[in-house]
Amino acid sequence: MNKQQTNVIFLWHMHQPYYKHPEKKHYILPWVRLHAVKDYYGMARVIDKFNKTKVAVNFSGCLLEQIIDYAVNDPKDLYVSLTLKNPRYLNKEEKDFIVERFFSVTFDRYIKINKRYLQLYNKKSSGSKKFTISDISDLQALFNLAWFHPYSFSEDKRLAELRVKEKGYTEADKKYIIDKQKRIIAEIIPLYKKLVKAKKIELTVSPYHHPILPLVYDTDIVRDFPYMKGPRGRFNAVSDCHWHLRESKNIFKETFGSLPIGSWPSEGSLSESVVSLYEAEGFKWTATDEAVLFKSLMSDYVTYEMISNQRHLIYRPYKFKGLDIFFRDRVLSDRIGFIYQGWDDAVFAANDLIDNLNKTHFAIKGLMKQRVISIIMDGENAWEYYFNNGVDFLESLYSGIEKSDNLETITPKDFLKTHVSRPLERLASGSWINGDFGVWVGSKKNNEYWQLLKKIKSAIDLSAGIDSKKIKEAKKYLRLIEGSDWFWWNTFEDSSGEFNRIFYLYISKIYRLLGKKNPTHIR
């Protein structure tokens, strides 16, 4: 490495909540399967094309569990069942479901550019209920075709022909599409193992069900934010926090044969107590948003505005309670997540990011010898808004950095081998969204959720005389509903209502296990 170069960390984070029906044992929603085919596979394939590019990839524990389930067990999936069912034999409810749900792709990137898909979309938008057998068959195929990575089309002639076909899909066509998805999913874990062996990636984990650990630890942490109102009843489950970290380590080791040393905390959410948990569970580094660092460096004499103007402070890791912490460059990370997707020229967008990285390099190289720009963001949801699922952007980005005299990619683990973190006296609580926890607590609905979790935890703790296996399973479902996504979709629009429905399915399961009647408000 050229000592004058500035290191760049890319950490791509992947997570999905648990989607399997607690009684029927099929996947209610298809997002693990579809993102696996398009993004978990595709992101690894892009990295594999480059020799010098090194990145970090982060999975939540329950996402790994579901990927492995799809790869090994071929589980039932409601959307797969409806895809493979001959439209002639669909009942009205099933037809309505397909018409309602099988347009769940980005309009501009997948529907607008496909004449037949657009025709079907316009038919639905007009309010027409007269979808023919051929309409349904084509919709079944087109929806699933939209979720393949571009590399899959370039490498599979028949798949490419099916995309071009656009209409007149047969039962054999649909079966080939679903079978191809299964084959791709089976390749994902071996592909990531190959990249680890080649030292191209560092794999890391988030807490198992992607909970906001500071809130699970103690919802009273909301008092750190005077403008937020917490739930009436305090929820705290320190042992569950340990469980989420420990179980993620366990499934990681079972999958990849080693223990992770790093973790992107769910939504970048940290607190001083949570850092202690990470250290106790043997993690060496974690990361969060720049806003958390700026708040941590505030004092009676130094305001947030004064600190946040000193942007060079974020370009090195800090050590708190024995744990190294990286702080993401929010501006550059968000340019990838929200800005460049709208640019017509993906190569130009990638070059713009490289220009911004170079500007940062020249601005800080005289200020510090040890420097790293941390770009951390969602590694799966952004790309469907990009042309060609972001392939042109990512290939240009990685290629441009490999050719750069100023920049070099590195993994967090490798950076810490030769660089010393600066001690941090205190760590403010917060996440990567607004530097607080407002997405997951504070609103009427989310506070009700935390109160409900408190009630469930108390019911489990007081369930004397119930079979121990049932108690263990009830605790498993409680930890599942501690995940961040159930709260997220109270804050952001869940137009289908599916997340809310699934959340209450798990709660109903808990009460049945405890032999108790559901509270009247639980549907």
N, C-alpha and C positions, 0 to 999 in steps of 0.2 A: 504493500500500500504506500502511495505517496503521502508523506506526512503532512503535506499542505492541503490535501483533499479534506472535504467535509463529508462525514458519514451521513447516510440517509437510511432510516429505518422505515420500511413499509410493514405495517401490521394489519392484515386483513382479517376481520372478525366475522365468524359465522355462528349463527344460532337460530334455533326454532324451538317453540314450546312443544310439549308432548301432546300428540294428536290422537292417540289410540283410545277408542271407546272403552270405558271401564268394564262394560258387561259383554258387548258383542265382539270386542277385541279386534275390530277393524280400524283402519285409519280414517277418521272423519274428514280431515282436510288433507290435501295432497302436497303440501308445500315442501316437506322434506324430500319426497321423491322427485319433484320437479326441479327444485333448486340443486339437488344432487346431480341430476342429469345435465343441467345447464351451467351451474356455477361452481359447485365444489369440485367437480371434474374439470371444468373449463379453466378455472383459475390455476389449478395445478399444471394443466397441459401448457398454458402460456409460459409459466415459470420454467418448465422443462425444456423449452426451446432455447434458453439462454445459458451461457456457460459461466458468466461472472455475476449474474444477478442473484442476490440473496435476500429473502424476505421471511417474515414471520407470519404464520397462519394460526388462528385461534379458533377452537371449537368449544361449545358448551358440552358438558358431559352428556346431557340427554339427547343432544343432536347426534353425537357419536353413537349412542345406543340405537337411535332410530335408523341411521345409515347402515349400521351393521345388521339390524333386523331386516331391512329391505334387501341387503346383499346376500344374506345367508338363509333367511327363513321364508322369503317370498310371501309376506303377510298379505292379508286382504286389505284392499284400499277401495273405499266407496267410489272414488272417481275412476279407478281402473275398471271396476265391475260395470259401471255405467258406460264406459268407453267400449268395452268388449261386447256388451249386450246388443244383439241385433235390434235395430229400431222398430222392426215389425212387432216385437214382443215387449216393448216398453209400455208401462201403464202411463196414465196422464201425469201422475205425480213425478215419475222419473223423467218424462219428456220435459216437463216444466223446469225441473232441477237442471237439466242439461242446458236448456235455453237460457236460464238465469245465470248459471255459474261458468259455462265454458267460453265466456268472453273475458275471463279474468286474466288478461294480458294487457301490456301497455299499448294503447290504441295506435299511436303514431308509428311505433316500431314494428308492430306485428299484424294489426288489423287493416290499417289504412293502406298498406303496401300490397295487400293480397286481395285481388278483385273479388274472389268468392267469399272470403271471410268478411270483407266490407259489405258485400251484398246481404249476407246473413245478419250482420250487425244492424244494418239499416232496417231490415225486416223486423228485428226485435224492437228497435227504437221506435218504429212506427206503431207499435202496439199490436202487431199482427200475432195471432195465436195459431195461424195455419202453417206450421212447420211440417213439411213433407218428410217422408222416410229418407229421401236423399239429402234433404237439408240437415236432418239430425245426424246422419252418417258422416256427412262432410264436417259438421261442427265437432263431432267426436274426434275426428282425425286432426283437424286444423288446430284445435286447442293443444293437443299433445305435441304436435309438430313444432309449435311455437316455443316449446321449452327445451329444445336441443341446442347445444352449443354450436357455433359456426364450424368448428373443427370437425364435428361429427358428420355434417353434411359434406364437407370436402373429402372425407375419408370413406364414406359409405355411399356407393353409387345408387343403390336402391333407395336409401333414405333421401338423397338429393332429388331423385326422380319423383318421389312421393310429395316433396315440397312443391315442386314445379307443377305437379298434376293439378292441384287446387280443388278439384271436384271429382265426383264419381268414385269416391273411395269405397272399397270393398271390405268385407269382414277380414279377409286375408291381409289387406293393407293395415288395418287397425291392429291386428295381432302382431304384425312385423314391427310396428311402431312401439308397442308396449314391450315386446320381447327385447327390442334394441335398448330401451330404457333400462331394463333389468340387467342387460349385459354391461352397460356403462356403469351402473351403480356398483356392480361386482368388481370393477377395476379401480374404484376410488381409493380404498385403503391401501392396496398394493402400490398404487402410484405415489401416494404420500410417503410410504415407507421408502420407496426408491429415491425420492427427493431428499429425504432425511439422510439416507446413506451417502448420497452424492454431496451432502453439506450445502444444498441449495436453499433449504428452509429450516427454520426452527419452529417446531410445533408447540403450542401452548393451549391451556384450557381456561375456561371460565367456570365459576361455581355451577354445580350440576344442572339445576333447573333454571339457571340464569336469574337468581333472585337479586334484589337490591340489598346486599348484605348489611349495610348500615341500618336499614329499616327492620330487617329481620332480627338483627342483634338487639335493637331497641327503638321503637317508633318515637320515643321521647327525643330522639336526635333532631326532630323537627324544631325543637326549641332553639337550635342554632340559627334558625331563619325566622326572625320575629314577624315577618310578613306572611308566614304560612300558619295555617291552623291544622293541628294534628288530630287524629282520631280521639274520641272520648276515652276509650279504654286503651291502656298501654299494651302493646304486643311486644314480647321479647322472647327470643328462642335461640340462645347462644349455642346450644348443642346442635341445633339444626344448621347453623352457620358452619360449624366444624364438619357436619355430615356432607354438606354441599361441596366443600373443598376436598374432603377425603375421598368421596365417591368419584369425583372427577379425576383425581389422581389414579384411583383404582382402575377405572375403565380405560384411561389413557395407557396405563402400563399393560393391561390385558391386550390392548389393541396394537400398541407400537413397541412393546417390550422394554420400555424405560420409563422413568418418572419425569414429568415436566418440571422445569425449574422456574418457568414464568407463567404469568396469568394476566389476561386482560379482565379486570373485574367487570361484572355485568354493568353495562352502560357507563363504564368508567367510574363506578360509584365506590368511594373510599371514605374511611374515617380513621381516626387514630386507633380505635378498638379493633377495627377490621384488619388494619395492618398487622396488629399483634397476632390475629388469627392466622394470617398468611405466613407469618414467620414461624408460628408454632407448628404449622402443617408442612414446613420444610421448603416453602417457595423462596426463591432468591430475588426475583424482581417482579414488579407489576407496573402499571401505567395508568394515567388518568389525563384529564384535560388541563390545558394551560390555566384556565380560570381557577382551578384548585390551587395551583402554585401561587398565583398572584394573591389569592386570599390568605394563603399560608404565610406570605412574606409581609403582609400588612402589619402595622403597629399603630400606636396612638399618634405617631408623627408621620407615618407614611401611608397615604391613602391608596385605595385600589387603583385609581386612575394614574397615580404616580408610578406604581409598580408595573401596571400593564403597558405603560409606554416604554419600559425597558425590556423589549422583546428578546434580547440576547439571553435573558435569564432562563428561557425555556429550552435552550439548545445544549443542555447537559443533564445527566441524571442526578438525582439527589438521593441521599440515604436517610431513612427515618426508621428508628427502632430495628436496625439491622437489615431492612429491606430496601433494595434499590428501586427507585421510582422514576420512570420516564414521563415527560409531559408533552402531550401532542400539540403540534402546531395546528390550532383550530382553523386558521385562515386557509392554509394550504390543503388541509384534510377536507374542509368543506367545499373547496373549489372542485375537488374530484367528486364529492358526494352530491353536489347540488348545482354547480355552475357549468362545468364542461359538457355535461350531458346535452345541453341545448345548443352547443356549437356545431355548425354544419361540418366543419373539417376537424376530424378527430386527431389527425397528425398535428395540425396547427395548435389544437388544445394541449396535446402532450408537450409540444415545444414551448408553449406558454408556461406550463408548470416547470419545465426544466429551466426556463429563463428566471422564474421566481426563485427556484432553488439556488441558481447561480447568484442572484442578487443577495440572497441571504448569506451565501458563502462569503461574498466579498465584504458584506457588512459586518460579519462577526469574526472573520479569520484573524484580524488584528487584536481582538478582544480576548480570545481564549484559544489555547492550544488543543484542548479536548472539546470537541463539538459534534453534536449529532442532531439532525432534524428528524423529528418523529412524526410520521404521517400515519395516523391510525383511524380506521373507518370501517363501516359495514362492508364486508367483502362479497355480498351476494345480491342485495336489493338495488344497488345503484345501476348495475350494468344493463338491466332491461330498458333503461331510459336512453342508453347510448346506441348509436348506430353500430350494427354488427356485434351487439352485446359487449361493446367495449374492447374488442380484440385489437382494432387498429390503434386505439388510444394506448392500451397497455403495452403492445409490442413496440410502439414508437417511444414510449416512456422508458421502458427497460433498455432498449437499444441505445437511446440517447444518453442515458446515464453511463452505460458501459463504455461509451466512446468519450466520455467527459474527462477532462484533466482536473476538474474541480470537485467532482462528486464521486462517491462510491457507496453502493448499497452494502448494508451489513445487518446481521441479526442482533437482537439485544444481548443474547448470551455471548456472542463473539466480541461485541463492543466492550462489555464489562470485563473481559479477560485482560484488557490492556489499559483501561481507563478507570479513574478513581472518582467516585461520586462525592458530591459536596454534601456535608451534613445539613440536615434540615431540623430546626429546633421544634417546630410544631407543624401539624398537618391539618388544614381546614377540611371540614366535611364537604362532600359535593360529588357531582357526576359530570359527564361531558355535555349535558344539556342545561344551560343557564347556570352551571356551577352549583345547582341545588338538586333536590329530589322532587320538585313540583310536578313532574309528569306522573309520579307513582303514589303520591300522598298529598293531602291538602284539599282536594275537591270533595264534594259531598259523597259522590259515588265511591271514590277510592278510599275515603275514610271509613265508609260502611264496610268495604271489603276487609280492611284491617281489623275492624271490630268483629266481623264474622270469623276471621282467622283466629282471633283471640278466643271466641266462644268455642270454636272447634277444638283448639288446643286444650282448653279447660275440660271439655267433654272427654277427650282422650285421656287426659291426666287423671280424671276421676272415674274412669271406667273399670272399677274393680270387678273381678269375677268373670270378665269376658275373656274368651279364648285368646291366648297370647299371639297366635298367628294373625287373628283379626286385628288386634291392636297394632301389630307390626305393619300390616297392610294399610290401616287407617293413617298411621304416621307417614307411610310412603306417599299417600295421596295428599296429605297436608303439605309435605315438602314440595310436592309437584305444584300445588296452587300458590306456593310462595313465589313462584316465578314472576318475572317482571312483566311479561306480555299481557297477563290478565288485567293488570292495572293500566298498562300502556293504552289498551283499546277502550278504556273508559275516558281517556283524555283525547285520543284521536278517533276519527270516525271508523267504526266497524259497521259498514253498511249492510253486511249480511247478517249481523247479529250472532255469527257462529262462535266467536270467541267467548261471548257471554254465555251462550248455551253450553259450550263444552265445560267452562268453569263450573257451572252449576251441576253438570253431570257428575263431575268429580266430587263435589260436595255431597250430593245425594248418595254417592257410593260410600263416603265416609260414614254418614249417619246409618246406612244399612248395616255396615260392618259393626257399628257400635250397638246395633239393636235399638236405635232411638228413632223417634219420629222426627221428620224434617221440620224445622221451623216453618211457619206458614208462609213466610215471604220467599222461601227457596223453591224455585220452580223445578 
